[in-house]
Amino acid sequence: MPGVAAEWLERNFVYPDWPTNSTFSVVSPLVQTGVNADNLPIAQSVIANAHLEITQRFEMLDTVVGTAMGTTPASAGGAGTFLHSNRYVLKQTYTVKNIAGAAISNVQLFQLLHGLNSQRGVYDNRLYTGQLSNFCYDTTLAGVDAYAAGAGAGLEDFIGFHATSAPTALEIGSYGIEGNGVDNHGVGKPTDGVHLSIEANWLTAPYNTRQGTDNFAPPTRWVSGAQRWNLGNLSPNQSVSFDVVLSILTGTKVPTGTGSTGSCDGGSSVPGGIDYEFESVETEGTCFSDFARADQAELEVRIAQGDFAALTFQIPSQPAQVWKVEFSGSSTGSITVKFGYDRDARRSSECRLRLCQLGGRCRGRQHFTGLHFRRAGRSHARRELHRLRNRARHFHQLDPHCGRPKWLVNGASVSTAANYTFTVTANELIIYWSRADEAFVVEVPELPGCMADGASYEEAGANAQVVIQEWIETARALGRVIPEPRGKLAYA
């Protein structure tokens, strides 16, 4: 409103803690009012001052595949880049009502975003395809928590908000300055930052020179971002609503060098988690993993959104266990990924690995050059995917299913056979019962890394023949030497 300073809706901020200039009071506290079609909660609260009553509605949305978080500033031009958020996002709807008894002109809404460990941020206004693509005016912040327990090089957190309308003002900037001797990010209003630009409405120096800054990565923390939208004039008792979506994404930082290891989502000892090892990382990045137990409806959404191509095989039981893994850096050599498989969710005891490559957003071609797996423990099974060439950024694993393994690469089947037959080889097989794995395990000493298992002696042997054929055909495709079967091996 002309001549009126911007006023915060929140009376007290936290981290750091400081009182604001807000005159708003709670009319009705935040309570859950119901659930939506995805059975996710909807909550609402109402606040008011002498002029405005604001209803704040919060609804969790299941996007299944996430929504685009822009990572290239608008001013850079070009096609831009983005990451997919976690599948669940928070939709915030602000309904502003004039209760002043007289007309109010030029009502404006500001949204401030600050991530506790944020070290850089961008504003991106590109229209990316996918879920909630109309929420394309993004503010995205990112930073590494180097002290996250068990995270190796640390967890990298992305947090963003998205709007459907272009802002009339924006800024990516500071929220206090780490190491200046004053700001401690615990107590006290930060001495500099975007919050002060909002209070000044970017009208006075130095804040007017910062308006429109869409990229900020200072040498020290902390970082925040904001957008402002004009809601227009309000007659007495008139209301206007505005939507903002809040998204997050967390991954594990992978440093450069050889033998970089880490985990996501608790590691492979937890159903849905993964462990990874990179042979050589050339450009540091972040490994993101998303796990889902997907029914047929969800699989169809993922196919429609380009997560993977239409499946050419049947899924014998539902839900399917789906891992979506992305790496934002670059590497050479092999990648080993171990998947925490929820065995309790399966009704079938015979397992195979099906692997699909993510389409569309890949850079280059993903190469799958061998795999082996074995069960481990009662609550999950270990899946080890070896020699995964990282010339692309994304891959998917669909959970193991009965029948012959079939790989989909760039949407085209590269299954080694059109049916479920296999040829018995002359390689030596070592078969033994594993009490820990609750399965018969088969090792093929002549073919490094070639293993299989089964619920029975016969099943384990049959599964081994399939894996041997896969090993040989993959080695042949790569031009590698295939050891000749030598029969029984002698050991000292």
C-alpha positions in Angstrom: 0.0 0.0 0.0 1.4 3.5 -0.9 3.2 5.1 2.0 2.9 1.9 4.2 6.0 -0.1 5.0 6.0 -3.8 4.2 4.9 -5.7 7.2 5.8 -9.3 8.2 3.0 -11.8 8.8 5.1 -13.6 11.4 5.8 -11.8 14.7 9.0 -13.7 15.6 11.5 -15.3 13.3 13.7 -18.2 14.3 17.3 -19.2 13.4 18.2 -16.4 14.0 15.6 -15.4 16.5 14.4 -11.8 16.2 11.1 -9.9 16.6 9.5 -8.4 13.5 7.3 -5.3 12.9 4.2 -7.5 12.5 0.9 -6.3 13.9 -0.9 -9.5 12.9 -2.5 -11.7 15.5 -3.9 -15.2 15.3 -7.6 -15.4 14.7 -7.7 -19.2 14.4 -4.6 -21.4 14.9 -3.2 -23.8 12.4 -5.3 -27.0 12.4 -5.8 -29.8 9.9 -9.1 -29.4 8.1 -9.1 -32.6 6.0 -7.2 -34.6 3.4 -7.0 -34.3 -0.3 -7.5 -37.0 -3.1 -4.0 -38.4 -2.3 -5.0 -38.7 1.4 -2.5 -36.0 2.3 -3.3 -33.4 4.9 -4.8 -30.0 4.4 -4.4 -27.4 7.2 -5.5 -23.8 7.6 -5.0 -20.8 9.9 -6.3 -17.2 9.9 -4.4 -14.1 11.0 -5.5 -10.4 10.9 -4.6 -6.9 11.8 -6.7 -3.7 11.5 -6.7 -3.7 7.7 -6.3 -7.3 6.4 -7.5 -10.8 7.3 -5.3 -13.5 5.8 -6.3 -17.1 5.5 -3.3 -19.4 5.1 -4.1 -22.8 3.6 -1.4 -25.5 3.4 -1.8 -28.6 1.3 0.6 -31.4 0.7 0.7 -32.6 -2.9 2.1 -35.8 -4.3 3.7 -35.0 -7.7 5.1 -38.6 -7.9 8.2 -37.5 -9.9 8.8 -34.1 -8.3 8.6 -30.6 -9.7 11.4 -28.7 -11.5 13.7 -26.6 -9.3 15.5 -24.2 -11.6 19.3 -24.1 -11.1 20.2 -21.6 -13.8 19.6 -17.9 -13.3 17.1 -16.2 -15.6 19.7 -13.7 -16.7 22.0 -16.4 -18.1 19.7 -17.1 -21.0 19.6 -20.4 -22.8 17.6 -23.5 -22.0 18.7 -23.6 -18.4 19.0 -26.6 -16.0 16.9 -28.0 -13.2 16.6 -30.7 -10.7 13.5 -32.6 -9.7 12.4 -32.0 -6.2 11.2 -34.7 -3.8 7.8 -36.1 -4.8 5.9 -34.3 -2.0 5.6 -30.5 -2.1 3.7 -28.0 0.0 1.1 -25.7 -1.7 0.5 -22.5 0.2 -2.6 -20.5 -0.6 -2.8 -17.0 0.8 -6.3 -15.4 0.7 -6.1 -11.7 1.6 -9.4 -10.0 2.6 -9.9 -6.2 3.1 -11.5 -5.7 6.5 -10.6 -2.0 6.9 -14.0 -0.7 5.9 -12.4 1.4 3.1 -10.7 0.6 -0.1 -7.1 -0.4 0.0 -4.9 0.2 -3.1 -1.8 -1.6 -4.4 -1.8 -4.6 -2.1 1.5 -6.5 -2.4 2.6 -10.0 -1.2 6.2 -10.9 -0.4 7.7 -14.3 0.1 11.1 -14.7 1.8 13.0 -18.0 1.7 16.0 -18.9 3.8 17.7 -22.3 4.0 19.7 -22.7 7.2 22.8 -24.0 5.3 22.2 -22.2 2.1 25.4 -21.0 0.3 24.1 -20.0 -3.1 20.8 -19.2 -4.8 19.2 -18.4 -8.2 15.9 -17.1 -9.6 14.8 -19.0 -12.7 11.7 -18.2 -14.8 12.0 -20.9 -17.5 9.1 -23.1 -18.3 10.2 -26.7 -17.8 7.9 -29.6 -18.6 6.6 -31.9 -15.9 4.4 -31.8 -12.9 3.3 -28.3 -11.7 5.0 -26.8 -14.7 2.9 -23.7 -14.5 4.7 -22.8 -11.2 7.7 -21.7 -13.2 8.9 -18.6 -11.3 11.4 -20.2 -9.0 13.6 -19.2 -6.2 16.0 -22.0 -5.3 18.7 -22.1 -2.6 21.3 -24.7 -2.0 24.0 -25.5 0.5 25.9 -28.4 2.1 25.6 -29.5 5.7 29.1 -30.8 6.2 28.3 -32.1 9.7 25.4 -34.4 8.8 25.8 -37.7 10.6 27.0 -40.5 8.3 26.9 -38.4 5.2 30.5 -38.6 4.1 31.2 -35.3 2.4 27.9 -33.9 3.7 24.3 -33.6 2.7 23.4 -31.0 0.1 20.0 -29.4 0.7 17.9 -27.6 -2.0 14.9 -25.6 -1.0 12.7 -23.5 -3.3 9.4 -21.8 -3.8 7.5 -21.5 -7.1 4.8 -19.2 -8.3 2.5 -19.0 -11.3 2.9 -15.3 -11.8 6.0 -13.3 -12.6 7.2 -11.2 -9.6 7.3 -7.4 -9.8 10.5 -7.5 -7.7 13.0 -10.1 -6.7 16.3 -10.6 -5.0 18.8 -13.4 -4.2 21.1 -12.1 -1.5 22.3 -12.4 2.0 20.6 -13.2 5.3 23.3 -12.0 7.6 27.0 -12.5 6.9 28.9 -15.4 8.5 32.1 -14.3 10.2 31.4 -10.6 10.4 31.6 -10.6 14.2 28.0 -9.6 14.6 25.7 -12.1 12.9 25.7 -15.5 14.6 22.6 -17.0 13.1 21.3 -17.8 16.5 20.0 -14.7 18.1 19.5 -11.2 16.6 18.2 -9.6 13.4 20.7 -10.1 10.6 22.6 -6.9 9.9 22.2 -7.2 6.1 20.2 -9.1 3.6 17.1 -9.6 1.5 14.8 -9.2 4.6 15.9 -5.5 4.8 15.2 -5.0 1.1 11.7 -6.3 1.7 11.2 -3.9 4.6 12.4 -1.0 2.3 10.4 -2.4 -0.6 13.5 -1.9 -2.7 12.8 1.9 -2.7 15.9 3.2 -0.9 19.7 2.8 -1.1 21.4 0.4 -1.0 18.4 -1.9 -1.5 17.1 -0.4 -4.7 20.4 -1.4 -6.4 19.9 -5.1 -5.4 16.4 -5.5 -6.9 16.5 -8.0 -9.8 19.6 -9.8 -8.6 18.9 -13.4 -9.7 22.2 -15.2 -8.8 24.1 -15.0 -5.5 27.0 -17.2 -4.3 29.0 -15.3 -1.7 32.3 -16.7 -0.2 30.6 -17.1 3.2 27.0 -17.9 4.2 24.2 -17.0 4.6 21.8 -16.8 1.6 18.2 -16.0 1.1 15.8 -15.0 -1.7 12.5 -13.2 -2.1 9.8 -12.3 -4.7 7.1 -9.7 -4.6 3.8 -9.8 -6.4 1.2 -7.1 -6.9 -2.3 -8.3 -5.9 -4.1 -5.1 -7.0 -6.7 -3.0 -5.2 -9.2 -4.3 -2.7 -12.7 -2.9 -2.1 -14.1 -3.4 1.4 -14.7 -7.1 2.1 -13.1 -8.0 -1.2 -10.6 -10.9 -1.3 -7.8 -12.1 -3.5 -5.9 -15.4 -3.4 -2.3 -16.3 -4.4 -0.6 -19.7 -4.6 3.0 -20.6 -3.8 4.6 -24.1 -3.8 7.4 -25.0 -1.5 9.8 -27.8 -2.6 12.8 -29.5 -1.1 15.5 -32.0 -2.3 18.3 -33.6 -0.3 21.3 -35.6 -1.6 24.7 -36.7 -0.6 27.7 -34.7 -1.8 30.3 -36.7 -3.8 33.8 -35.2 -3.8 36.3 -35.6 -6.7 38.9 -38.4 -6.6 39.0 -42.1 -6.7 36.9 -44.5 -4.6 34.3 -42.0 -3.4 31.7 -43.8 -1.4 28.6 -42.8 0.4 24.9 -43.5 0.9 21.5 -42.0 0.5 18.3 -42.4 2.5 20.0 -44.4 5.3 22.0 -46.7 3.1 21.3 -50.2 1.8 20.8 -51.5 5.3 17.5 -49.7 5.2 14.7 -50.7 2.8 14.7 -48.1 0.1 18.2 -46.8 0.8 21.3 -47.1 -1.4 25.1 -47.3 -1.0 27.4 -46.2 -3.9 31.0 -46.2 -4.9 32.5 -44.3 -7.8 35.6 -45.5 -9.4 36.7 -41.9 -10.3 34.8 -38.6 -9.9 36.1 -35.9 -12.2 33.6 -33.2 -11.2 32.1 -33.2 -7.8 28.4 -33.4 -7.6 25.5 -34.7 -5.5 23.9 -38.2 -5.6 20.1 -38.1 -5.2 18.0 -41.2 -4.6 14.2 -41.5 -4.4 12.5 -44.8 -3.5 8.9 -45.6 -4.0 6.6 -48.6 -3.8 4.7 -47.9 -7.0 1.3 -49.4 -8.0 0.2 -49.5 -11.6 -1.3 -46.0 -11.5 2.0 -44.6 -10.3 4.0 -46.5 -12.9 1.8 -45.0 -15.5 2.4 -41.5 -14.2 6.1 -42.1 -14.2 6.0 -43.4 -17.8 3.9 -40.4 -18.9 6.3 -38.0 -17.2 9.3 -39.6 -19.0 10.9 -41.3 -16.0 11.3 -44.4 -18.1 9.9 -45.9 -21.3 6.7 -48.0 -21.4 7.4 -51.4 -19.8 7.5 -54.3 -22.2 7.4 -56.9 -19.4 4.8 -57.8 -16.9 5.1 -57.1 -13.2 4.1 -60.2 -11.3 3.3 -58.5 -8.0 2.4 -55.0 -6.8 3.6 -52.6 -5.6 6.8 -52.4 -7.6 9.9 -51.1 -5.8 11.3 -48.2 -7.8 14.6 -46.4 -7.3 15.3 -43.1 -9.0 19.0 -42.2 -8.8 20.6 -39.0 -10.1 24.2 -37.7 -10.0 24.8 -34.1 -10.8 28.6 -34.4 -11.3 30.7 -36.4 -13.8 32.8 -39.5 -13.4 34.7 -42.1 -15.3 35.1 -45.8 -14.8 32.6 -47.9 -12.9 29.9 -47.1 -10.3 28.7 -49.7 -7.8 25.3 -49.1 -6.4 23.8 -51.3 -3.6 20.0 -51.1 -3.2 18.2 -51.8 0.1 15.5 -54.0 -1.2 12.3 -54.5 0.9 11.9 -58.3 0.7 8.8 -58.2 2.9 6.9 -56.3 0.2 7.3 -59.2 -2.2 5.2 -62.2 -2.6 7.5 -64.0 -5.0 10.8 -65.7 -3.9 12.4 -65.8 -7.3 14.1 -62.5 -8.2 15.7 -60.8 -11.2 17.0 -57.3 -11.7 15.3 -55.1 -14.2 17.0 -51.8 -15.1 15.6 -48.9 -17.0 17.3 -45.7 -18.1 15.7 -42.4 -17.6 14.7 -40.8 -20.9 14.6 -37.3 -22.2 16.8 -35.5 -19.6 19.9 -37.7 -20.0 23.1 -36.2 -21.2 24.7 -38.8 -23.4 24.1 -42.5 -23.2 24.0 -44.6 -20.0 26.0 -47.9 -20.3 25.1 -50.9 -18.2 28.1 -53.3 -18.5 27.4 -56.0 -16.0 25.5 -56.8 -12.8 25.4 -59.3 -10.0 23.3 -59.6 -6.9 22.7 -61.6 -3.8 20.3 -61.6 -0.9 21.5 -60.2 2.4 19.5 -60.5 5.6 15.9 -60.9 6.5 14.6 -57.3 5.9 16.2 -56.5 2.5 18.3 -57.8 -0.3 21.5 -56.3 -1.6 21.6 -55.4 -5.3 25.0 -54.6 -6.7 25.1 -52.9 -10.1 28.7 -52.9 -11.5 30.4 -50.9 -14.2 27.7 -48.4 -14.7 29.3 -45.9 -17.1 28.4 -42.4 -16.0 28.1 -40.7 -19.3 24.5 -39.8 -18.4 23.1 -38.3 -15.3 20.1 -40.5 -14.4 19.0 -44.1 -14.2 16.2 -46.0 -12.7 16.0 -49.5 -11.1 12.7 -51.3 -11.1 12.6 -53.9 -8.4 13.5 -57.5 -9.3 10.9 -59.6 -10.9 10.5 -63.3 -11.9 11.9 -64.3 -15.3 14.8 -63.5 -17.4 16.5 -60.1 -16.8 15.6 -57.5 -19.4 17.3 -54.1 -19.7 15.8 -51.0 -21.3 18.3 -48.4 -22.6 17.1 -45.2 -24.1 13.7 -46.8 -24.3 14.9 -49.7 -26.5 15.1 -53.3 -25.2 18.5 -54.8 -25.0 17.4 -58.0 -23.5 19.8 -60.8 -24.4 17.1 -63.1 -25.4 13.5 -62.9 -26.7 12.4 -65.7 -24.4 13.1 -67.3 -21.0 15.5 -70.0 -22.2 19.2 -70.2 -21.5 22.2 -72.4 -22.4 23.9 -74.4 -19.8 27.7 -73.6 -19.7 30.7 -75.6 -18.7 31.9 -73.1 -16.1 32.5 -74.4 -12.6 29.8 -73.4 -10.1 30.3 -73.2 -6.4 27.0 -73.6 -4.6 26.4 -73.3 -0.9 23.7 -72.5 1.6 24.0 -69.1 3.2 22.3 -69.0 6.6 22.5 -65.2 6.7 21.0 -64.8 3.3 18.4 -67.6 3.7 19.2 -68.7 0.2 21.5 -71.0 -1.9 24.3 -68.8 -3.3 26.2 -69.6 -6.5 29.6 -68.2 -7.4 31.3 -68.6 -10.8 35.1 -68.3 -10.0 36.1 -68.1 -13.6 33.9 -65.0 -14.3 34.7 -62.2 -11.8 31.7 -60.8 -10.0 29.3 -63.4 -11.5 26.9 -64.6 -8.8 23.4 -65.7 -8.4 21.1 -67.2 -5.7 17.8 -69.1 -5.3 15.4 -70.5 -2.9 16.4 -74.0 -3.8 19.5 -75.7 -5.0 18.0 -76.2 -8.5 16.7 -72.6 -8.7 20.1 -71.2 -7.7 21.8 -73.3 -10.4 19.3 -72.3 -13.1 19.6 -68.6 -12.1 23.4 -68.9 -12.4 23.1 -70.0 -16.0 21.1 -66.9 -16.8 23.7 -64.6 -15.1 26.6 -66.4 -16.8 25.0 -65.8 -20.2 24.5 -62.1 -19.3 28.1 -61.8 -18.2 29.4 -63.4 -21.4 27.2 -61.4 -23.8 28.1 -58.2 -22.0 31.8 -58.9 -22.1 31.5 -59.8 -25.8 29.7 -56.5 -26.5 32.5 -54.6 -24.8 35.2 -56.5 -26.7 36.6 -58.0 -23.5 38.3 -61.4 -23.2 36.0 -64.2 -22.1 37.8 -66.9 -20.1 37.5 -70.4 -21.5 35.8 -72.8 -19.1 38.4 -75.0 -17.4 36.2 -77.3 -15.4 37.2 -78.0 -11.8 39.6 -75.4 -10.5 42.5 -76.3 -8.1 43.1 -74.1 -5.0 46.1 -74.2 -2.7 
